[in-house]
Amino acid sequence: MIERGIYLECKFAVRLEKIVILRADGLEIFSEMPREVQRRS
């Protein structure tokens, strides 16, 4: 699993995870999800 994140202590945290298998011919990705960010008021 590849995991990136932003962590602001006592405020919020965001993690973006991607589950992959590394094969001789490249990555096989199992968790394709949209990565758009939506702003809410």
Rosetta silent file (secondary structure, phi, psi, omega in degrees, C-alpha in Angstrom):
SEQUENCE: MIERGIYLECKFAVRLEKIVILRADGLEIFSEMPREVQRRS
SCORE:     score description
SCORE:     0.000 S_00000001
   1 L     0.000  134.801  173.905    0.000    0.000    0.000 S_00000001
   2 E  -104.079  128.049 -175.510    1.232    3.466   -0.875 S_00000001
   3 E  -135.005  123.536  174.171   -0.042    6.090    1.530 S_00000001
   4 E  -114.961  156.972  179.601    0.444    9.835    1.467 S_00000001
   5 E  -163.760  164.381  172.678   -1.059   12.227    3.925 S_00000001
   6 E  -123.789  127.286 -178.078   -1.307   15.639    5.490 S_00000001
   7 E  -128.579  114.337  175.829   -1.514   15.786    9.272 S_00000001
   8 E  -111.933  110.336 -173.383   -2.092   19.069   11.122 S_00000001
   9 L   -53.088  131.011  178.171   -1.994   18.424   14.849 S_00000001
  10 L    65.309   13.226  178.666   -5.288   19.158   16.653 S_00000001
  11 L  -122.748  -68.850  178.833   -6.902   20.292   13.374 S_00000001
  12 E  -165.781  171.877  176.438   -7.351   17.553   10.763 S_00000001
  13 E  -144.667  145.995  176.954   -5.721   14.775    8.770 S_00000001
  14 E  -134.251  131.557  175.747   -6.108   13.558    5.187 S_00000001
  15 E  -124.582  137.415  173.929   -4.762   10.296    3.798 S_00000001
  16 E  -116.065  116.235 -175.874   -4.722    9.199    0.176 S_00000001
  17 E  -112.067  147.748  175.684   -4.173    5.467   -0.143 S_00000001
  18 E  -139.501  124.962  179.719   -3.482    3.348   -3.177 S_00000001
  19 L   -96.697  124.179 -175.350   -3.273   -0.456   -3.032 S_00000001
  20 E  -136.763  158.288  167.652   -0.800   -1.858   -5.587 S_00000001
  21 E  -119.807  130.870  177.821    1.139   -4.983   -6.491 S_00000001
  22 E   -89.099  116.010  179.918    4.621   -4.487   -7.931 S_00000001
  23 E  -112.727  166.125 -179.135    5.125   -6.842  -10.860 S_00000001
  24 L   -57.555  -32.012 -177.854    8.116   -7.299  -13.184 S_00000001
  25 L   -98.981    9.529  176.782    6.305   -5.322  -15.911 S_00000001
  26 E   132.636 -169.114 -178.918    5.031   -2.518  -13.645 S_00000001
  27 E   -86.336  143.207  168.333    2.387   -1.740  -11.032 S_00000001
  28 E  -111.063  116.980 -174.017   -1.041   -3.344  -10.851 S_00000001
  29 E   -97.973  128.573 -177.307   -3.354   -0.851   -9.157 S_00000001
  30 L  -104.288  -13.335 -172.108   -6.340   -2.168   -7.176 S_00000001
  31 L  -126.044   58.919  177.704   -7.793    1.010   -5.694 S_00000001
  32 L   -73.570  117.965  177.833   -8.521    3.479   -8.474 S_00000001
  33 L  -138.508  151.925  176.722  -10.595    6.292   -7.008 S_00000001
  34 L   -61.502  146.366 -178.945  -11.134    9.906   -8.060 S_00000001
  35 L  -117.410   19.637  179.428   -8.684   12.347   -6.429 S_00000001
  36 L   -68.648  146.553  177.003  -10.569   15.595   -7.007 S_00000001
  37 L  -106.432  130.837  179.343  -10.716   18.045   -4.140 S_00000001
  38 L  -114.041  130.668  178.765  -14.006   19.786   -3.448 S_00000001
  39 L   -91.841  132.770  178.346  -14.171   22.978   -1.423 S_00000001
  40 L  -119.867  141.468  179.996  -17.131   23.346    0.931 S_00000001
  41 L   -87.482    0.000    0.000  -18.234   26.526    2.661 S_00000001
